[in-house]
Amino acid sequence: MVSRNIPHEYFLLDATKADGPVVGHLRAKPIGSVVIDPNGGRYRFVGVAARDDRGRLEVMSIKPGEWIVAPDLVYEKAA
C-alpha cells in the first residue's frame, strides 16, 4: 500500500557505500550485499522495494528496521 501521509523520504538511507560482494544488478547498477551509512551502521540487502501501478514506492511494505537505498533496494540493519 502507498501511504499518502508518510513521505517515502522517511524510509531512505542516503550516503551509503557498498561493502562486500556484489549480489546482482538493478538497472545496470551493482547491488552490494552490504552497505555502510556515514555513521558506520551496516545494512544487508534483503530485496527490491515494491512500486504501485503509478510508479510510487510502496513504503507501507517496508518492515521495521528496513530502509530503501537508491535505486529501490531494500536493506535491513545488520545485527
Sequence and secondary structure as in RCSB ss.txt:
>XXXX:A:sequence
MVSRNIPHEYFLLDATKADGPVVGHLRAKPIGSVVIDPNGGRYRFVGVAARDDRGRLEVMSIKPGEWIVAPDLVY
EKAA
>XXXX:A:secstr
   SSS GGGGB  S EEEEEEEEEETTEEEEEEEE TTS EEEEEEE  B TTS B GGGS TTEEEETTTEEE
EE  
